[in-house]
Amino acid sequence: RDPLWSRGLGDVYKRQLQGTLLISDLVVEQNTLGKLEMTYEARNLTSGADGLLKAHLSYPQMPTDLDLVFTLPDYNNLQLTDIRIEALNNSVSGSVNVPFDGAPIIGEINGQAPDLASLARVFDVDAGGGTSTNITLGDRQGQQHVAVEVTGKNLSASAGAVVVNSLTVTATSIGDLSDPVIDLAAKAVSYTHLTLPTKRI
């Protein structure tokens, strides 16, 4: 089990709670990810909590920071705003609203990965280039609708392979997230084939 340390302080009269959660050596599926430290603050606990959450993962290959603001209006839904995740030179930002009655999730998430090579090295993959991603979640006549657009620049899977100068992938889904109807399309504007110099023996 991971060494776990937690401390929380509450004030009944001010209806607030704050604390720290520390896992000194986080392990996920036999992968050691390092120290996870999380701090939180929640206010207005009786009427519908709101507050903030901050976390830092000290994974040597990819230190990661998370910040977000949360609200639970009358405990009917969860609103996450000012979401910010940063890892190496890459980031994710956005906001989402999750109703507890099963209604569609509403929100928008944006991801920026200008340096895929730094991420690829973490997973022992040879890749390069950069991508930007936009995910929009909405209500389409009472059904969950998701639209995803990924744009890539100067993408390569290995040294000396084809470099895709510009690639756009779009996908939409309608219906329950566990069994959606998906429409997928991709368009490569241009590509270049790189040839490595060879030596004659």
N, C-alpha and C positions, 0 to 999 in steps of 0.2 A: 504493500500500500504506500501511496505517496505521503511523505511527511506533510502534515496539514496543520496550519495554525490559523486561528480566526479570533477576531476581537470585535465586539459590537457594543455600542453605547446607545441607550435610548432615553428619552425624556417623555414621560407620560403626559405631562402638562403641555408641552410644546408639540406633542404628537409627531416626533421625529426620531429617526434612527440613522446612525452612521457607524461605519466599521471598516475593517480590513480583513481580507482573506489572503493567506500566503501558502502556496504549495512550493516547498523548497526544491523539489526534484520531480517535476511533472513527467509522467510516462504515459504515452498513448500508443497502444498496439506495439509494445516493445520498443518504441522509439523514445529516447530521452530528449525532452524539449527544454529542460532547464527550469529556472525559477519563474513561477507565475505569481504576480502580486496584483491584487485587486482592491480598490477602495470604492466605497459607495456611500451615498447619502440619500435618505428618503424623508420627505416631509408630508404633513397633512395625511397621516396614516388612516384616520377614521373616515374621511370623506372621499378619498381617492388619492393615492400617493403620487408624488412627483419628486424627482430628484435627478441625480447624475451618477454615472458609473465610469471609472477609469481603470484600465488594466495595462500591465506591461509584462510581456513574455521575454525572458532573457535567453532566448535560443541563440547560441553562438553564430550559427550560419544565417539566421534571419530574425534579429530582434524585432518585436512587433508591439505597437502601441494601439490601444483602443480607447476612444472617448465617445460617450453618448449621453443624451438627456432623455429621461423617460417620464411618462405621465400615464396614470391609470384613472381617467375620469369616471367617478362613481363605480369603479372596478368593472366597467362594461367593456372596455377595450384597452389595448396597450398601444401607446403612441411613442415611437422612438424617433427622436429628431437630433440634428447636429451629429449624426453618426460620422465618425472619422476613424479609419484604420490605416496605419502607416507601417510598411515593412520594406526595409531597404529604400529604394527610390520610388516605390510604388504605393498607391493609396486607393482607398475606397471611401466614398462619402454618400450621404443621402438621408432619407427619412421614410418610415413606414408606419401605417396604422393597421393594427391587427384586432378586428372585432372578435369578441368571445362568443357571439351567437352563430358563428359559421358563415357570416357574410364575407364577400370577397375582401382580400387584403388590398389596401390602397397605398401606393408609395412609389418612390423612384430611387434607384441606386446607380451611382456612377463609379466606374473603376478606371484608374489610370496606371498603366504599366509601361512606362517609357523604356525600361531596361529589362527585357525578358531574360537576358543572359544571366543576370544576378539571381533571378528566381529559378531558372533552369539548373544552375549549379547546385542549388540546395537539394534538388531531386535527382542529381547525377544525370541530367539531360543536356545535350548539346543543342542550344537554340539561341536565336538572336532576334533583334528587332524590338518593336513596341506595339502596344495595343491600347485602345480606349474602348470601354464597354458602358452601355447604357441599358438599364433594366427598368421597365415601367410596369407597375402592377395596377390593375383597375377593375372596375365593375362593368361588364358588358351584358346588359339585360339580365342582371342578377347572377351571372356566372363570372367566375374568376378569369380575368384576361391578363396575359403576360406578353410583353413585347421586348425582345432583346436585339440589340444591335452591337456588333463587335467590329471595330475597324482596326486593321493592322497595317503597319508600315515597315518595309524592309525586313520581312520575316524570312528566317532561314532555320532549317531543322538540323543542319550540320555544316561544318566547314567545307566549302567547295561545292555545296549543293545549290539547288535552285533558290534564288532569292525572290520572294514575292514583294514587289515594290509597293503594291497597294491591294488590300483585300478587305471586302465588306461582307459580313455574314449577318443575316437577319433571321429571326425566328419569332413566331407568335404561337401562343397556345390559348385554348378556350376550354373551360370546364375545370373540374376538380383537379388539384395539383397532383393527386395520386394516379389519375388516369386522364390526362389531357389529350386534346386533339391538337397536333403540332403541325405547323407549316414552316418549312425551312428553305432558305435560299442563300446562295453564295455568289459573289462576283469578284473575280480577280481582274484588276484593271491592267496590270502589266507585271512582267516577271523577267528575271535575268538569270541565265545559267552560267554559273562560275565554274571555270575549269582550273584545277590545281596544276601547277607545273610538275612534270614527271622527269625522272632521271633514267637515262638509258644505261643498261648494264652491259 
